[in-house]
Amino acid sequence: MDTIALGRSDLRVTPICLGTMTFGEQVDEATAHAILDRALERGIDFLDTAEMYSVPPRPETYGATETILGRWFASRPGARGKVVLATKVAGPSRDGRGWIRGGSPNLTAEDIVRAADDSLRRLQTDVIDLYQLHWPVRNVPAFGAIYYDPAREKEGLSSIHEQLEGFSRLVKAGKVRAIGLSNETPYGVHEFVRLAEQHGLPRVATVQNVYCLVSRAVDNGLDETLHRLGVPLLAYSPLAFGLLTGKYDASGIAGPDAPKGARIASYESVRQQRWGRPDALAAARRYNALARDHGLTPTQLALAFCYTRWSVASTIIGVTSVAQLDEDIDAWGTQLSPEVLAEIDRIRWENRDPAA
């Protein structure tokens, strides 16, 4: 597959990115290294991680995924030079995560610099190719929340300008090549770009947001923002935490009949967010049935939808085995007919975005 440019940066990546948040929780280190080896063998040159991984986040596994990646780089001479490496600095503490910067409600420029240095150490590398802000510092609806609430505004938080100053220090020091955002809104993207251009600070190269058949909030205005500003989308959760693989169609996501070992079946905190909504599973079942009616697997339909969207630069896949990795890569090249695309839009019109 051809590589594509990430916005106005000098980074070029494959249109499939290997996400690694399962490494260190569902996936042990030996299996993680085997998955990484296979991804490289299959031509995938884009890796995404974060300081707070693995998921679900807890003190015992904070930084574990970056550490696993670092040991893979150290044990595979030359591997680091073959991949574009993306990681993220966690935003302000959510849900009582006091082990990340002491649970601070803020993220200063100095915090960003220190976090990057810690990630570089764990990753055993001297440069991060794409350094992303995992979620906004300011008050925004995110992770399943759909309404902005002015009453939740807080005083004293670092400004977007200050955050850009922190990223700028890292770029000037040669520790970061390009910067990106995640879980961001149209307003946030515009402000980051406006302030960067106004003050000569690093311009964001990408935005990493959830995007899949049951969660297409990107198509409600953020898509225009990204297109007009030249900031491409990195789509995460293209399989909706497994809802769009068909594995929960018969059993549901919880209870004794739920598939054993599946992430959403095991993590109560995840089920309480967007992926656990009954409406999300109901919509996923309709998309999965559509796939089967047209001779596709649910996974093929869901991934082909992301792989072929004009707004998506690279789709981030998360796997727990080499077999899953191969299945997701093999879906590349699947074409969806006009009839299937029309039916996808019809289902969305009737269900909207239940996992937005």
Disulfide bonds with the S-S distance in Angstrom:
none
